[in-house]
């Protein structure tokens, strides 16, 4: 008899799947506790032949850690996950994402960030 996976086990398994990078860029999500905000900085990128995110100006691969600082193209914020989603997806003329799975990921992350903002727990983007 197969035992049921816990919700954490299910999420951990799903996190191992291969994902396509959004050619319209990526977001770094963080909390501004002083102002009670969920923030998301948007950065542009291009995708090279190997499927890696590269700086659109230099063609250099964008490393997850230790890369040189880049300037965000826009910063979005909201006091709740719903507010930041509305600001990003409904109040922006040129929405800086092109993939539905990327939008779903952002919604999940904004909810996690909201819970951490309310509880005082540390938020670390997945």
SULURWO-V354196 format. One record per residue. N is the residue number from 0. RES is the residue in one small letter. SS is DSSP state (alpha for helix, beta for strand, coil for the rest). NEAR is the number of other ideal C-beta (glycine too) atoms within 12 Angstrom. Layout:
BEGIN
N;RES;SS;NEAR
N;RES;SS;NEAR
END
This chain:
BEGIN
0;x;coil;3
1;x;coil;4
2;x;coil;6
3;x;coil;8
4;x;coil;12
5;x;coil;10
6;x;alpha;10
7;x;alpha;10
8;x;alpha;13
9;x;alpha;13
10;x;alpha;15
11;x;alpha;13
12;x;alpha;12
13;x;alpha;18
14;x;coil;14
15;x;coil;10
16;x;coil;12
17;x;coil;9
18;x;coil;17
19;x;coil;17
20;x;coil;29
21;x;coil;28
22;x;coil;21
23;x;coil;27
24;x;coil;33
25;x;beta;35
26;x;beta;37
27;x;beta;29
28;x;beta;38
29;x;beta;27
30;x;beta;33
31;x;beta;21
32;x;coil;19
33;x;coil;8
34;x;coil;13
35;x;coil;18
36;x;beta;26
37;x;beta;40
38;x;beta;33
39;x;beta;40
40;x;beta;26
41;x;beta;31
42;x;beta;30
43;x;coil;29
44;x;coil;32
45;x;beta;25
46;x;beta;24
47;x;coil;18
48;x;coil;9
49;x;coil;10
50;x;coil;16
51;x;coil;19
52;x;beta;28
53;x;beta;26
54;x;coil;24
55;x;coil;20
56;x;coil;13
57;x;coil;15
58;x;coil;15
59;x;coil;17
60;x;beta;21
61;x;coil;28
62;x;coil;15
63;x;coil;12
64;x;coil;6
65;x;coil;8
66;x;coil;17
67;x;coil;12
68;x;coil;12
69;x;coil;23
70;x;coil;14
71;x;coil;21
72;x;coil;22
73;x;beta;25
74;x;beta;24
75;x;beta;34
76;x;beta;31
77;x;beta;31
78;x;coil;23
79;x;coil;21
80;x;alpha;32
81;x;alpha;17
82;x;alpha;24
83;x;alpha;36
84;x;alpha;33
85;x;alpha;19
86;x;alpha;27
87;x;alpha;35
88;x;alpha;26
89;x;coil;15
90;x;coil;16
91;x;coil;20
92;x;coil;9
93;x;coil;15
94;x;coil;25
95;x;coil;30
96;x;coil;32
97;x;coil;19
98;x;coil;20
99;x;alpha;14
100;x;alpha;18
101;x;alpha;27
102;x;alpha;22
103;x;alpha;18
104;x;alpha;28
105;x;alpha;37
106;x;alpha;27
107;x;alpha;22
108;x;alpha;31
109;x;alpha;39
110;x;alpha;24
111;x;alpha;26
112;x;alpha;40
113;x;alpha;28
114;x;alpha;19
115;x;alpha;23
116;x;alpha;31
117;x;alpha;18
118;x;alpha;13
119;x;coil;11
120;x;coil;14
121;x;coil;14
122;x;coil;28
123;x;coil;13
124;x;coil;23
125;x;coil;18
END
